[in-house]
């Protein structure tokens, strides 16, 4: 188990760079707009959102290298993309060059949401899979927190503070590249490429006492149909599940909030320093409740965490909307947003990448994850890019009310459509979801003691 944990943490470090890359731009937001005299529309859709458009492309096409060259090599090249992006953006002298290098980092983010969860889900025992894959999400929020803290300490070092903010990411990117070289390839990917002897060696390292023949036979049987794609009729149900969980993740407003946290706090009447400090508080809250979600995901299951998160979303977003509408002022908006981030961390944050990595068969897992990630990131690019304009045109109270209503719909999705997946092997999940062998969308409990 120690080896599996170390390999899982190493792969999940891609999430740390994802979180850092996503949020580090928030500290440079207004400085860059003033520096390049950008309009709200250009600043929102190009300077701020170009990394997200890169993420969309990375998510759409990231399944290709993840399938073709393997999970490990894809994770290695993701680290290279992060490194190039950090150095290039730090030395950029105009908004277009800056946006181009941010786009390159976005490619890494998008591909990492496919390769890292796929890798961890494929090496993890069924009863620990939720926690191990959720390490990816934990690393995302750790990266978010470190980015907020880094921005706070770098904000006063002069007119080039933004260069240091985006450039410092080169250090963890380089460390990550070195770490990735130490992990083995996913045994399930090796089996899908008929590299049985290599797969056998990795499986033996994972669990020397396991019945390797049974595991290999189950994995191979699950991936015999190599010319299938995720849009075939028999995969419609997992495809719908992937679409909806990704859709609702972004219509909570989470990425819009993380990108513009300091600006939202300033809109609520806080000073610039207090706004940045509140952002650090958001990062700490996110980390604590993600840890709670990671600890509970294999005990309570994915569905119960989504119940808790959905109800928390509805309450907190409704209160944020009311606070802006009634001008409650003071610390009301930060407090309600802290509740929002806690609800996200314990629910959608902990569940999404685990759930999407579980519901597709081995041979189309990367393609299925690419689809779910693409839905997630297309919306994550569109929604934040509209925030400056929406705040100006219809006001933050209406924006947060829309997010609240969307979370009511998410609760209905969890109640009526979402199956529980905890403690069930990937092969059994694939069989049940593919054949729709589901009663009231509850997957039958099956013994998985001998299956990873």
SULWORA-V525484 format. One record per residue. N is the residue number from 1. RES is the residue in one small letter. BURIAL is + if it has 9 or more other C-alpha atoms within 8 Angstrom, else -. Layout:
BEGIN
N:RES:BURIAL  N:RES:BURIAL
END
This chain:
BEGIN
1:x:-  2:x:-  3:x:-  4:x:+  5:x:+  6:x:-  7:x:+  8:x:+  9:x:+  10:x:+  11:x:+  12:x:+  13:x:+  14:x:+  15:x:+  16:x:+  17:x:+  18:x:+  19:x:+  20:x:+  21:x:+  22:x:+  23:x:+  24:x:+  25:x:+  26:x:+  27:x:+  28:x:+  29:x:+  30:x:-  31:x:-  32:x:+  33:x:+  34:x:-  35:x:-  36:x:-  37:x:-  38:x:-  39:x:-  40:x:-  41:x:+  42:x:+  43:x:+  44:x:+  45:x:+  46:x:+  47:x:+  48:x:+  49:x:+  50:x:+  51:x:+  52:x:+  53:x:+  54:x:+  55:x:+  56:x:+  57:x:+  58:x:+  59:x:+  60:x:+  61:x:+  62:x:+  63:x:+  64:x:+  65:x:+  66:x:+  67:x:+  68:x:-  69:x:-  70:x:+  71:x:+  72:x:+  73:x:+  74:x:+  75:x:+  76:x:+  77:x:+  78:x:+  79:x:+  80:x:+  81:x:+  82:x:+  83:x:+  84:x:+  85:x:+  86:x:+  87:x:+  88:x:+  89:x:+  90:x:+  91:x:-  92:x:+  93:x:-  94:x:-  95:x:+  96:x:-  97:x:+  98:x:+  99:x:+  100:x:+  101:x:+  102:x:+  103:x:+  104:x:+  105:x:+  106:x:+  107:x:+  108:x:+  109:x:+  110:x:+  111:x:+  112:x:+  113:x:+  114:x:+  115:x:+  116:x:+  117:x:+  118:x:+  119:x:+  120:x:+  121:x:+  122:x:+  123:x:+  124:x:+  125:x:+  126:x:+  127:x:+  128:x:+  129:x:+  130:x:+  131:x:+  132:x:+  133:x:+  134:x:+  135:x:+  136:x:+  137:x:+  138:x:+  139:x:+  140:x:+  141:x:+  142:x:+  143:x:+  144:x:+  145:x:+  146:x:+  147:x:+  148:x:+  149:x:+  150:x:+  151:x:+  152:x:+  153:x:-  154:x:+  155:x:+  156:x:-  157:x:-  158:x:-  159:x:-  160:x:-  161:x:+  162:x:+  163:x:+  164:x:+  165:x:+  166:x:+  167:x:+  168:x:-  169:x:+  170:x:+  171:x:-  172:x:-  173:x:+  174:x:+  175:x:-  176:x:+  177:x:+  178:x:-  179:x:+  180:x:+  181:x:-  182:x:-  183:x:+  184:x:-  185:x:+  186:x:+  187:x:+  188:x:+  189:x:+  190:x:+  191:x:+  192:x:+  193:x:-  194:x:-  195:x:+  196:x:-  197:x:-  198:x:+  199:x:+  200:x:+  201:x:-  202:x:+  203:x:+  204:x:+  205:x:-  206:x:+  207:x:-  208:x:-  209:x:-  210:x:-  211:x:-  212:x:+  213:x:-  214:x:+  215:x:+  216:x:+  217:x:-  218:x:+  219:x:+  220:x:+  221:x:-  222:x:+  223:x:+  224:x:-  225:x:-  226:x:-  227:x:-  228:x:-  229:x:-  230:x:+  231:x:-  232:x:-  233:x:-  234:x:-  235:x:+  236:x:+  237:x:+  238:x:+  239:x:+  240:x:-  241:x:+  242:x:+  243:x:+  244:x:+  245:x:+  246:x:+  247:x:+  248:x:+  249:x:+  250:x:+  251:x:+  252:x:+  253:x:+  254:x:+  255:x:+  256:x:+  257:x:+  258:x:+  259:x:+  260:x:+  261:x:+  262:x:+  263:x:-  264:x:+  265:x:+  266:x:+  267:x:-  268:x:+  269:x:-  270:x:+  271:x:-  272:x:-  273:x:-  274:x:-  275:x:+  276:x:+  277:x:+  278:x:+  279:x:+  280:x:+  281:x:+  282:x:+  283:x:+  284:x:+  285:x:+  286:x:+  287:x:+  288:x:-  289:x:+  290:x:+  291:x:+  292:x:+  293:x:+  294:x:+  295:x:+  296:x:+  297:x:+  298:x:+  299:x:-  300:x:+  301:x:+  302:x:+  303:x:+  304:x:-  305:x:+  306:x:+  307:x:+  308:x:+  309:x:+  310:x:+  311:x:+  312:x:+  313:x:+  314:x:+  315:x:-  316:x:+  317:x:+  318:x:+  319:x:+  320:x:+  321:x:+  322:x:+  323:x:+  324:x:+  325:x:-  326:x:-  327:x:-  328:x:-  329:x:+  330:x:-  331:x:-  332:x:+  333:x:+  334:x:+  335:x:-  336:x:+  337:x:+  338:x:+  339:x:+  340:x:+  341:x:+  342:x:+  343:x:+  344:x:+  345:x:+  346:x:+  347:x:+  348:x:+  349:x:+  350:x:+  351:x:+  352:x:+  353:x:+  354:x:+  355:x:+  356:x:+  357:x:+  358:x:+  359:x:+  360:x:+  361:x:+  362:x:+  363:x:+  364:x:+  365:x:+  366:x:+  367:x:+  368:x:+  369:x:+  370:x:+  371:x:+  372:x:+  373:x:+  374:x:+  375:x:+  376:x:+  377:x:+  378:x:+  379:x:+  380:x:+  381:x:+  382:x:-  383:x:+  384:x:+  385:x:+  386:x:+  387:x:+  388:x:+  389:x:+  390:x:+  391:x:+  392:x:-  393:x:-  394:x:-  395:x:+  396:x:+  397:x:+  398:x:+  399:x:+  400:x:+  401:x:+  402:x:-  403:x:+  404:x:+  405:x:+  406:x:+  407:x:+  408:x:+  409:x:-  410:x:+  411:x:+  412:x:+  413:x:+  414:x:+  415:x:-  416:x:-  417:x:+  418:x:+  419:x:-  420:x:+  421:x:+  422:x:+  423:x:+  424:x:+  425:x:+  426:x:+  427:x:+  428:x:+  429:x:+  430:x:+  431:x:+  432:x:+  433:x:+  434:x:+  435:x:-  436:x:-  437:x:+  438:x:+  439:x:-  440:x:-  441:x:+  442:x:-  443:x:+  444:x:-  445:x:-  446:x:-  447:x:-  448:x:+  449:x:-  450:x:-  451:x:+  452:x:+
END
